[in-house]
Amino acid sequence: MPGFNMNSLNLFRRTWYLRRALHLNSSDKPFNVGCCSRNISTSDKSRDTATVKQESLSAETTIAKKNWMSFGYDIKDQEIDSTAAHATMFVSVTLCLVVGGFYFAYAPDYQLRDWSQREAYLELRHREQNGLPLIDPNYIDPSKIELPSDEELGDTEIII
């Protein structure tokens, strides 16, 4: 995000805790801390008060973590490195495994198992109606099969 860094987040946290500590309860009494309470007064709005110089926060002054170890996507910028690592894990786990799992679970029958079972039931019904044996020993007509002669086989061992 442009304009966002850890220093601005720390400044936001500090101001939030300060506002919380200075918050008055519903009876308009000062916030009581421990054993005693102190009222916070303000000075007159004249020019005799001093101004506090605030530190300028810039993106160049951010210090990298001392023991940061890169994920391997960017060795110089920790934010780009962690963002790339998280995006890669999201894509690989969520999209590949989860969406891929749903695809394989609900994909159509690519091996045509359902079709072959329906075809087998139709063939059984056809054979029962015509009085044919359910499983024909001569599925292919033996007169259509050409076997090699004994001379062509020679001394070839035939294992049955």
N, C-alpha and C positions, 0 to 999 in steps of 0.2 A: 504494500500500500504506500503511495507517495505521502510523505509528511508524517508517517507513523514510525516511531522507534521506541526502544525500551525506556529511554529517559522521559519521554512524554507520558508513558504509562506509569512510571514511578512518580512523576509529578502529580498525575491524576490521583494515584493512591494516597499520597501525602495530603493533598487538599481534601480528599474525601474523609480521611481520618480526622483532620483538623475540624472540618464542619461537624462531624459526628461528636467530637469531644465538646464543641462549643454549643451544641444544640440545647435549647431550653425546653423543659418539659411543659405539659399543658397548663400548669399553674403559673407559668411565667417566672419561675424561680430559677436561679442559675443551676447549672448541672453540678451535682454534688459528687466529688471524687473522694472517696475514703472518709477521713474524719473531719475534714474542714472544707468549707467552700470559699471561694474567692470570686469576687465580682470583677469582671473585665470592664474597664472604663476606656472611653476614647477621649482623645484630646480635642481641643477646638480645631476647627477646620481652617486654621490660619497657616501662614507660610513659615511658621517657626518650627515645623516638624521636619525631620530629616527623611530623605527617601532612601529606600534600600535598593541597592543595585542587584538585579536578578541576573543569574547566570544565563547566558544564551545557550539554548539547546540546539545542537546541530547533528546531522547524521554522521558527520566525520568523527565526532568525539565518542561514538559508541565503541566500547571495548568488547572484544570477543571473549567468550568464556575461556577460563584458564585451561581447562582440560577437555576441550571440545574435540571429538573424534568424528571425522567425516564419514558419511555413508558411501562416498565414492562418486557422487554426482557433481559436486563442486567443492574443491579443496580450499577456496578462499572465502566464500560467503556461506555462513551457517544457515541463514534463512532460505536461500535458494536450494541448498543441499537437503535440508529437512523437508522442504516442500516437494522436491522431486522424489525423495524417498517415500513420502506418504502417498503421493499420487501414483507411484509405481505399485505400491502395495495395494492401494484401492483398486486399481485396474486389474492387477493379477489375481487378487483374491475374489473381489466382488464380481467383476465382469467375467473373468475366465472360469472360475470354479463354480460360482453360484448360477450365473446365467447359462454357462455351458452344461452344468448338471441338469437344469430345467430343460434345456434343449434335448439332451440325450434321453431324459425321462419321458418327454412328451413328443418326441420325433415320430414321424410315420414309420411303418414297418418296412425298413429298408432291405431286409432279407426275405421279404414276402412270406413270412411264416404263416400269417393269417390266410393269405391266398392259397397256399398249399394245403392247409387244413380244410378249407372250404372245398377245394377241388377234390380232395380225398373223400369227403362225405358225398359229394355229387357222384363220384365214380362208384362208391359202394351202393348207393341207391339205384343207379343204373344197372349194376350187376344183379342186385336182388330182384328187380322188376323183370329182367330178361332171363332169370334162372341160370345165370352163369356162376361159376365158382368165384368166391370173393377174391381169392388170390390165384391167378392162373399160372401153372407151372411153365407154360409155354407163352410167356409174355410177348416174345417175338416169334413169329412163325419159323420153325426150324428149317424150312425149305429156302428161306431167304438168307440164311447164314452160310457163308462160304468158309469152310475149314481147310487148312493146308493138308495135302496128301501125305502118306507115310514116307514117300521118297523125299519130299521137301523137308520133313521133320528130321529125317536121318537118325542120328544118335542123340538128339536133344532130349534131355530128361524132362519129363512132364510131372509136375507136382500138383496133386489135387487136394 
